[in-house]
């Protein structure tokens, strides 16, 4: 009997993810940020032809199991996909082919299971002369972006997947065997990527980078995030360093009505001194104090470098906020 499974990651550049001088082409409209990928992917080949992502890593694998439940064969399929870099110069648009790195595949056979790993990625075809950390201290080629996926298939028909490594830029979304979005990379570090992700510091050299992974926010939170980004007079994004407090349990008064959208990074939820949850990009936090018109019921602390944007809760749809709060229990860290 053949048992097959898969896992896919899609890499894309969210709004305002590029910093420093490299941001200028985006500011002037020469380069562009990407729209978020869909919550479900059914035809990745169609998405690739439509240039809807920068890179994708599609890992497919199978095992053969005999009548006694023993794995007698296995195979590794799938591959990486890489998009074009589109530049707008006046009325013209130029498509620059990206440079794909060789897809790296490996498999490990255990007692009743096979674990498959696959690394895929590449870099834009545009030169990006810059100083870098470590030899050769100067690079012409652009930095390399990648993901490393793992997929374990068991003889009983079950399987599980993992984003085991990824470049610190751009954003990476992970989809299960049914094409459903199930995980997101939690933090972007453009500067680290831009200065360090040349070949020797990647899986094609001698190292990978651990991925910070967060759960997917709810559909309601996605709707509210769009609402927050549309609010006129909204605050500028607030940057947090690891360990910084966004709000503190028990706070009242000015500012306790602010609801936050996590743009990047991982936020810890702490109740009575205990970490009870973590929230990542796309999550809405701080809604309960607004709804209950009381004190903050949890402390929110940056686990990684983070970026959030806040808006007065009364400017948002109260019913939607109530549903977001109702979808979480206080023990799971919803109460802020």
N, C-alpha and C positions, 0 to 999 in steps of 0.2 A: 504494500500500500504506500502510495506517495502522499506525503504531507508537505504542503507549501505554505509559506508566509512571506510577509514583506514589511518594510518600514521605509518611509521617505522623509527627507528633510528639504525644505525650501529656504533659501537665503535671499534677503531683500534689504533695501536701505530705507528705513523709516524716516519720516520728516525730522529735520534738525539733528540728524545723527552724526553729521560730519562737522568737525571743528577746526579752528585755526585758518591758515591761509588756504588749505585745500577746499574750504567751504565756499570760496569766492565763485567758482564756476556754477555752484548750485544757487548762490544768491543772485547771480546775474542771468540765470536761466539757460546757461550753456549745458550744464548737466542737470539731471533731475533725480528727485527722490522717487520712491516707489509707493504705489497704493498697497495696502495690506493684502496679502493673499487671501483666498477664500477659506471658510471654515471647513470645507470639504473639497478634496481633489478627486475628480473622476477620470479626467483625460489629461494627464501631465504632458503628453506629446502636443496636444492642442495649446496648452499654456506655454510650452516652450516655443512653438512657432509664433505665438502672439507676443513673445518677449515679455512675459508677465513676472519673471523673476530673474535674479542675477545668476544664481546657481541652484542646482538640485542634486541630491544624492539619493538615488533610488536603489535600495538593497532588496533583492529578491533571492530566496533560497528554498531548498527542498531537501527532504530526507526520504529514504525508502526504508520501510519497516516490514519485516517478514511476519509470518503467522504467529511466531513465538514472541513478538514484540521487540525483536533485536534490530537495531539499525544496521543495514547492510550496504547502504550507499548514501551519498549526499552530493549536492551540487550547489554552486554559487552563481547567481545571475545578477542582472541589474547593472547599472553603470552611473556615472556622473553626467550631468548636463550643464552646460554653461551658456549664458545669454550673450547678447551683444552690448557694447557700450554705445549709447546714442548721445551724440552731441549736437546741439542746435547752434549754428553759426549764422546769425541773421535769418533770412528766410529759408535757409537750407538746413537739412538734418543729415549728419554724417553717422553712419553705423560702423563702428570699429570692432572687428572680430576680437573676442576674448581669447585668451590662451589657456587651454585646459591642461591640468596636470594629469599624469597617468593615474587611473583608478587603482587603488591599493586594496587587495582582497586577501583575507586569511580565514581559515576555519580551524576549529579545535573540537575534537571528538571526545566526549565523556561517556559516562555510564548512563545510557538512555537519553542522551542529548547531543546536539551539535551547536556550537556557538560560531556564528559567522560575523566577521567584522569587515567594514568597507569604508575607506576614506576617499572622498572626491572633492575637487575644488579647482581653483585656477586663479588667474588674474586678468585684469583688463589689458587690452592691447595698447593702451595709451602709455607713453613713458611718464614716469613720475620721479624725476631726479631729486634726491634728498639725502641728507645724512641719516645714518641708521646706527643703532646700538650694536656693537660687536662687529667683527670682521664681516665684510670688507670696509665698513664704516661709511660707504657711499653706495647708493643703488640708483640705477637708471630705470629698471623695470618696476612696475607697480607692485604693491604688497599682495600676498597670496591669501585668499579666503578659502575655508574648507569646513567640512564636518566629518566626523568619524562616527559611524553608526554600528551598533551591535545588535544582532538578532539571534536569540536562542530558540531552537525548535526541539521539542521533546517528543519521545516516541509515543506518548499518550495523546498526541495531537495538539497540545497546548504550545504556546509560544509567548515570548516577551521580548521587548526591545529596549534600547537605551541609547541616548546621545552621550557617548563616552568622551568625546573631545570636539572642539570647535575653535575656529579663529575668534578672537575677541571682537571682531567686526565682520560683517554686519549683523543683523538680527537673523536668527535661525528658528524656523517653526518645524515641528515634527508631527507627522501624520502616521496613523496606525495602518494595519493591513486592509482596513475598510476605507481608507482615504480620509479618515476623520482627524481633525486637528486635536492633538492630545497634550502637547507640551510646547513650551517656548524657551529659548535661551533668555536668561533674565537680565543680563548686563552687557552693555556695549562699552568698549574702551577703544575709541578710534585712535588715540595717540599711541597707545601700546601697539596696536595693529600696524599703524602706518610706519612706525620706527623699528619694529622688531620682526614682522612677519615676512622676512625674506627666506629663501629656500632652506638654509641650514637650520632655521628655527621653526620648521614645520614638520609634519609627518614624512615629507619627502627628504628631509635632512635627518635630524636626530631627536626631534621632540614633538609632542602634541601639547595642546593646551586643554586643561580640564574645562568642561562646560558647566556653567551655572544654569540650572534648569528650574523653571517654575511651572505651576499648573496653568491651565487655560482659564481665563475669566469667563463669566457667564455672558449670555447674549444680552441680558439687560445692562450689564456693565459696558458692553461694547456700544450699545445705544447711548448710554449716558456719557461715555467718553466723547462721542461725536458732539453731543450737546454741550459739553464743557468746552471743547475746542472752538465752538461757534459763539460762545458767550462774549458779547462786546465788553471791552474794558477788563478782560480777564487779566490776572496777574502774570507777570513774567515767570517762566519756569524757575523753580527753586532747586538749587543743587545741594546735595547732602554728601558728606564724606562718611566712610564707615564709622559707625558709632554715634553719629549725630541723631538727636531726637527731633522728630517732626512734630509730635504732640506728646503730652505727658498725662498719664492717668490722673484724674481729679481736677484738671484744668477747667476753669470756667471763665466767663467774661468775654472780652474782645478776642475774636479769633476762634472761639469754640464752635462757631457756626460754619466754619470753612470745611468744605468737602474737597478731597484731593483725588486727582487722577495720577497714578504712577506711570510716568513716561518711560522710565528706564531704571534698572536696578532691582534689588530685593529688599523689601521692608519687613522687619520682624514685628509681630504683634505680641506685646507683653502685658499680662494681667497679673497683678499682685506679685511682680518680680519674676514671673515664669514665662518663658517664651512658649506661646500656644499656637503659633502659626506663622507662615511666611506668605507674602503677597508680592507678585511681580508685575511686569508691564501690562497695562490695560486694566488693572484692578482699581476699583473705587474704594477709598478709605476715608474714615472720619464721618460717615453718614449718620451714625447712631446718635451722637451728641446733638446734631441738628434736628433729628426727628423727635428726640425726647426733650429738647430744649433744656438740657442739663449739662453736667460735667462730662468730660471725656472719660470713657469707661475702660480705656486701655492706653498704654504707651505704644507709640509707633517709632521704631528705631531703624536706621539704615544699616543693613547687614553688609551691603556693598556700597560703592559709590552709586548714587541714585539721583534721579531728576523727577520732580513732581510739579504739577500745576494745580493751584487752588482756586476755588470760586465759592462765593457765598451760596450756601445750600438753598436759600429761598429762591434763588434764580433757576433752580433745577426742578424737574418734574418730581413732586413729592411722592406720588404713587410709585414711580419707578424706584426711588430711594427706599421706600418701605419694602418693596419686593426684594431688592438687593439685600437689605438687612435681614429680612425674613428667611432668605435662602442660606443664611449662616447662623450657626448657634454661637452663643458667647464663648463656649468652650473651644470653638474652632477659631476664635480670634476675630470675630466680626465687630465686636463692640468697641467703638472708638469714641 
